[in-house]
Amino acid sequence: MTTLSLGTALRQLPRGRLDMVPYARLLDLSFDQSQGEARLLMPFAERLVGAPGRLHGGAIAGLLEIAGVAAVVRAMPEDEKLPRLRPVTVTVDYLRAGQTIDTYAAAEVTRLGRRVINVVSRAWQADRARPIASAHLNFLVDWPEG
Amino acid sequence: MNEETPEARAARRQKRFLDNFLENVPHMKELGIEFHGIGDKWVELVMPFKESQVADPEYGIIASGAIFSLMDSVCGMASMLARGALEPNATIDLRVDYLREPRPQATVIGRGECYRMTRQIAFVRGVAHDGDPAAPIAHVAGTFVFTPGATFVPAGAA
């Protein structure tokens, strides 16, 4: 996962798109940091559908992972170079069927280690109190040389 | 003139049915996921490389999220096949262990196997590799719940 290009956008802009990452462009992701977190939006599109009338679980997982990376970027000291993050384990609990409407996600860093970073990410639709999925993400940190 | 054996005909029909099925799941079609093979207890899907799967443009490495989609799909399919019916199911949870990064521009093959079926739950495991099954890129474990009701056949796949 490229943290660098994504991280540059998140550090410079309060809101914007994540088009620099082709897979994020496929999911049509944008971010909004105006409320003290990196909130991602995945607008509904037919290409995200799995079973008829439901979002594909993989699209939701992709959104949760990128929201996790965004939360790590925010948690890093601003003057520090960003490391490359490599997901080691990703566990997703599917709580409700994803409806054919817009989906949001935001994540919290549980522990910001130098080697391993643990994150919890949640996705919701019309009502944040009724999440459709949550994920535990454990990243390995690759620090830039030098 | 080669006569097609009944087994070969059945396999051809099964492949046609499954390809048609996948063609009608929009997100799988978007990622380019195709049917790859089937056995007694397992099913395989293949995800040929596409630029839109990439997370790391500098290296052309595909997103872990795309691999998650492939494995969720193949595990859901394995549980349906183990059920022996196109009964709708939903993922309860899925864990993916990313053993190593895929090679740049990798075509990824995912295999799912349902190793235990109860009245309502399918217990599934799977492996993904990018060419050499002996050097996997991911291992997965998940559970699926069957949700009786409408038959899960996407429009056009019947």
Interface residues (C-beta under 8 A of the other chain):
Chain A: M1 T2 S5 M20 V21 P22 Y23 A24 R25 L26 L27 E46 R47 L48 V49 G50 A51 P52 L55 H56 G57 G58 A59 A61 G62 L63 E65 I66 R86 P87 V88 T89 V90 T91 V92 D93 Y94 A97
Chain B: V25 P26 H27 M28 K29 E30 L31 E51 S52 Q53 V54 A55 D56 P57 E58 I62 A63 S64 G65 A66 F68 S69 L70 M71 D72 S73 G76 P88 A90 T91 I92 D93 L94 R95 V96 D97 Y98 E101 F152 P154 A155
